């Protein structure tokens, strides 16, 4: 690859990345629901927005995390 970016073996297990993703997304569901509730004024609609938006975002974040785990650029080896 060009620019000093090379593929490498992941530094974390897929399970760890998945647990990190789920924990992060659960906290983001709460934030999204609160913001949506303030904007739309209805708890049911806010929960719907929070759940759908975050299901999509969870999948994309997991994939993004896996891609970056294979990029060695910017890492300093101990």
Rosetta constraint file for C-alpha pairs under 8 A:
AtomPair CA 1 CA 5 HARMONIC 5.71 0.50
AtomPair CA 1 CA 6 HARMONIC 5.67 0.50
AtomPair CA 1 CA 7 HARMONIC 7.97 0.50
AtomPair CA 2 CA 6 HARMONIC 7.92 0.50
AtomPair CA 4 CA 73 HARMONIC 6.60 0.50
AtomPair CA 5 CA 71 HARMONIC 6.30 0.50
AtomPair CA 5 CA 72 HARMONIC 6.17 0.50
AtomPair CA 5 CA 73 HARMONIC 5.12 0.50
AtomPair CA 6 CA 70 HARMONIC 7.88 0.50
AtomPair CA 6 CA 71 HARMONIC 5.95 0.50
AtomPair CA 6 CA 72 HARMONIC 5.87 0.50
AtomPair CA 6 CA 73 HARMONIC 7.11 0.50
AtomPair CA 7 CA 70 HARMONIC 5.22 0.50
AtomPair CA 7 CA 71 HARMONIC 5.30 0.50
AtomPair CA 7 CA 72 HARMONIC 6.57 0.50
AtomPair CA 8 CA 70 HARMONIC 5.06 0.50
AtomPair CA 8 CA 71 HARMONIC 6.40 0.50
AtomPair CA 8 CA 72 HARMONIC 6.49 0.50
AtomPair CA 9 CA 69 HARMONIC 8.00 0.50
AtomPair CA 9 CA 70 HARMONIC 6.14 0.50
AtomPair CA 10 CA 66 HARMONIC 7.97 0.50
AtomPair CA 10 CA 69 HARMONIC 5.35 0.50
AtomPair CA 10 CA 70 HARMONIC 5.46 0.50
AtomPair CA 11 CA 69 HARMONIC 6.78 0.50
AtomPair CA 12 CA 16 HARMONIC 6.34 0.50
AtomPair CA 12 CA 17 HARMONIC 6.87 0.50
AtomPair CA 12 CA 69 HARMONIC 7.78 0.50
AtomPair CA 13 CA 17 HARMONIC 6.54 0.50
AtomPair CA 14 CA 18 HARMONIC 6.07 0.50
AtomPair CA 14 CA 66 HARMONIC 7.99 0.50
AtomPair CA 15 CA 19 HARMONIC 6.15 0.50
AtomPair CA 16 CA 20 HARMONIC 6.11 0.50
AtomPair CA 17 CA 21 HARMONIC 6.06 0.50
AtomPair CA 17 CA 62 HARMONIC 7.17 0.50
AtomPair CA 17 CA 65 HARMONIC 7.31 0.50
AtomPair CA 17 CA 66 HARMONIC 7.60 0.50
AtomPair CA 18 CA 22 HARMONIC 6.18 0.50
AtomPair CA 18 CA 62 HARMONIC 6.81 0.50
AtomPair CA 19 CA 23 HARMONIC 6.15 0.50
AtomPair CA 20 CA 24 HARMONIC 6.09 0.50
AtomPair CA 21 CA 25 HARMONIC 6.01 0.50
AtomPair CA 21 CA 58 HARMONIC 6.72 0.50
AtomPair CA 21 CA 61 HARMONIC 7.09 0.50
AtomPair CA 21 CA 62 HARMONIC 6.15 0.50
AtomPair CA 22 CA 26 HARMONIC 6.09 0.50
AtomPair CA 22 CA 58 HARMONIC 7.25 0.50
AtomPair CA 23 CA 27 HARMONIC 6.59 0.50
AtomPair CA 24 CA 28 HARMONIC 6.34 0.50
AtomPair CA 25 CA 29 HARMONIC 6.04 0.50
AtomPair CA 25 CA 54 HARMONIC 6.63 0.50
AtomPair CA 25 CA 57 HARMONIC 7.90 0.50
AtomPair CA 25 CA 58 HARMONIC 6.15 0.50
AtomPair CA 26 CA 30 HARMONIC 6.62 0.50
AtomPair CA 27 CA 31 HARMONIC 6.53 0.50
AtomPair CA 28 CA 32 HARMONIC 6.02 0.50
AtomPair CA 28 CA 54 HARMONIC 7.27 0.50
AtomPair CA 29 CA 33 HARMONIC 6.03 0.50
AtomPair CA 29 CA 50 HARMONIC 5.34 0.50
AtomPair CA 29 CA 51 HARMONIC 6.43 0.50
AtomPair CA 29 CA 54 HARMONIC 5.99 0.50
AtomPair CA 30 CA 34 HARMONIC 6.19 0.50
AtomPair CA 30 CA 50 HARMONIC 7.40 0.50
AtomPair CA 31 CA 35 HARMONIC 6.21 0.50
AtomPair CA 32 CA 36 HARMONIC 5.94 0.50
AtomPair CA 32 CA 46 HARMONIC 7.82 0.50
AtomPair CA 32 CA 49 HARMONIC 7.65 0.50
AtomPair CA 32 CA 50 HARMONIC 5.11 0.50
AtomPair CA 33 CA 37 HARMONIC 5.92 0.50
AtomPair CA 33 CA 43 HARMONIC 7.93 0.50
AtomPair CA 33 CA 46 HARMONIC 5.03 0.50
AtomPair CA 33 CA 47 HARMONIC 5.40 0.50
AtomPair CA 33 CA 49 HARMONIC 6.97 0.50
AtomPair CA 33 CA 50 HARMONIC 4.78 0.50
AtomPair CA 33 CA 51 HARMONIC 8.00 0.50
AtomPair CA 34 CA 38 HARMONIC 6.28 0.50
AtomPair CA 34 CA 46 HARMONIC 7.27 0.50
AtomPair CA 35 CA 39 HARMONIC 6.26 0.50
AtomPair CA 35 CA 46 HARMONIC 7.91 0.50
AtomPair CA 36 CA 40 HARMONIC 5.85 0.50
AtomPair CA 36 CA 41 HARMONIC 7.58 0.50
AtomPair CA 36 CA 45 HARMONIC 7.82 0.50
AtomPair CA 36 CA 46 HARMONIC 4.81 0.50
AtomPair CA 36 CA 47 HARMONIC 7.94 0.50
AtomPair CA 36 CA 49 HARMONIC 7.05 0.50
AtomPair CA 36 CA 50 HARMONIC 7.34 0.50
AtomPair CA 37 CA 41 HARMONIC 4.92 0.50
AtomPair CA 37 CA 42 HARMONIC 5.67 0.50
AtomPair CA 37 CA 43 HARMONIC 5.63 0.50
AtomPair CA 37 CA 45 HARMONIC 7.55 0.50
AtomPair CA 37 CA 46 HARMONIC 4.88 0.50
AtomPair CA 37 CA 47 HARMONIC 7.98 0.50
AtomPair CA 40 CA 45 HARMONIC 7.42 0.50
AtomPair CA 40 CA 46 HARMONIC 7.03 0.50
AtomPair CA 41 CA 46 HARMONIC 7.82 0.50
AtomPair CA 42 CA 46 HARMONIC 6.09 0.50
AtomPair CA 43 CA 47 HARMONIC 6.11 0.50
AtomPair CA 44 CA 48 HARMONIC 6.30 0.50
AtomPair CA 45 CA 49 HARMONIC 6.18 0.50
AtomPair CA 46 CA 50 HARMONIC 6.03 0.50
AtomPair CA 47 CA 51 HARMONIC 6.02 0.50
AtomPair CA 48 CA 52 HARMONIC 6.15 0.50
AtomPair CA 49 CA 53 HARMONIC 5.89 0.50
AtomPair CA 50 CA 54 HARMONIC 5.99 0.50
AtomPair CA 51 CA 55 HARMONIC 6.07 0.50
AtomPair CA 52 CA 56 HARMONIC 6.53 0.50
AtomPair CA 53 CA 57 HARMONIC 6.24 0.50
AtomPair CA 54 CA 58 HARMONIC 5.80 0.50
AtomPair CA 55 CA 59 HARMONIC 6.68 0.50
AtomPair CA 56 CA 60 HARMONIC 6.54 0.50
AtomPair CA 57 CA 61 HARMONIC 5.93 0.50
AtomPair CA 58 CA 62 HARMONIC 6.17 0.50
AtomPair CA 59 CA 63 HARMONIC 6.43 0.50
AtomPair CA 60 CA 64 HARMONIC 6.12 0.50
AtomPair CA 61 CA 65 HARMONIC 6.01 0.50
AtomPair CA 62 CA 66 HARMONIC 6.27 0.50
AtomPair CA 63 CA 67 HARMONIC 6.28 0.50
AtomPair CA 64 CA 68 HARMONIC 6.31 0.50
AtomPair CA 65 CA 69 HARMONIC 6.09 0.50
AtomPair CA 66 CA 70 HARMONIC 6.78 0.50
AtomPair CA 67 CA 71 HARMONIC 6.98 0.50
